[in-house]
């Protein structure tokens, strides 16, 4: 919520990026290297890192090969084929320091809402640190930003310890305890081995069994690490090999008739690791491989097969005292409850408070389904760019590759704004509609359409997560910015601050000891959502 009064716009920037995780940091580096120096990154936390800062559960790591999970401009000194969470966070911190990006980040600044102001041709932002005015707004909050908490009656009255896997409570003593895990997907597959080793008993409530493939995770020898860091050609070759494997799996998912060999390999792996036929049946998915997120692990099946781990193929419905109760009425006593229930994937938290040129909130625009042209632009929201937006990822995507393709598109768009002396660009509605229709039609023939109960389907009957074509096609579509796909608003130059305006992110009044005139006061109010008290929360 944000105040009805016009906030004092004490901060001014050409580009405001929201979020200092993998996406936001890459955006800041790319924009500055492309000649757009007036960039400020707003981060609600006191530290950078995004999902890799917040997710600290035991065993947390990347399920994409390390060499594919890095910026092209910053090779990582990876120690394993699949990087761990501490290693990725250290990489992001080091890259931020080495590129000087940290000076563009404003920590402990939460964005409450934003509104496009036609008169000034700027986005007006209400934040916990006061008002910001930005010519371009880049949303880099990522899909894995907000944990999803289940609606379990009695959860608030549970006498023991409760926490979400994405907000792991490291003060909780797991040794000799009874632990109930709600959910059996990506995080459970990673943290279960640690829980199994320490707990007296682990009970997992599973709604849907995941597909799990072997994970060839091993420590990289020192000589190989040095070779990959010192010989760019060797690194490119290794990256190409990993990317080829990922793309081959993606090709099978786009052509499901090719999936049986991969599914057979997964079943064989399950048979080899899970000797108990009853447990093995409970771990057998009821959907095609790839219809939901495909997982990899070389320790999960071994852990779930241990005598102190009990898998219940039913969802948890409520909590009664110390007991977690399943849909089949079975009751399990617990001292600790871990909520491994995922995230609000694709649900942009600010959407109800992000108002476009027609005064309509993004949440209202997306009421019938989230979509964006090339996962990046939404018609009616000028100069707004989404990173990792709707239908831009897939089950085999390497996020940095997608992200950098989007950032090339973004910098090209801003270059056109600068060269054409325009105030704003806004994707044409008919262009966006044609594109989004093509995406949904293409998805129908892929495995991504097989199961509409997972997070791929952000709207009933509509897959809002997956890109239906190859990574090469994605790069090709984003490589060449097409100005004819956008409407343009001519005016004074959008890029390049007029002489005398305040430096980025700095309160007006002083700049390097010299007096600076206050920036032009944008007109218009930030709307207050219905039912709001009008006061920030």
QUILINZI-V693530 format. One record per helix or strand. SS is the DSSP state (hx for helix, st for strand). FROM is the first residue (numbers start at 0). TO is the last residue. If there is no record, write none. Layout:
[[SS FROM TO] [SS FROM TO]]
This chain:
[[st 10 17] [hx 21 32] [st 38 41] [hx 50 53] [st 60 60] [hx 65 67] [st 79 79] [st 83 83] [hx 84 98] [hx 100 103] [st 104 105] [st 110 116] [st 121 126] [st 129 138] [st 146 146] [st 152 152] [hx 154 156] [st 160 163] [hx 164 166] [st 177 181] [hx 185 197] [st 200 204] [st 211 212] [st 218 218] [hx 221 229] [hx 231 253] [hx 255 257] [hx 259 272] [hx 276 281] [st 294 295] [hx 299 303] [st 308 311] [st 315 319] [st 322 325] [st 330 332] [st 335 338] [st 342 342] [hx 350 352] [st 353 354] [st 360 360] [hx 361 364] [st 372 372] [st 376 376] [st 383 385] [st 392 392] [hx 398 419] [st 421 426] [hx 428 442] [hx 446 448] [st 458 458] [st 461 461] [st 465 465] [hx 470 478] [hx 482 484] [st 485 489] [st 509 510] [st 513 514]]
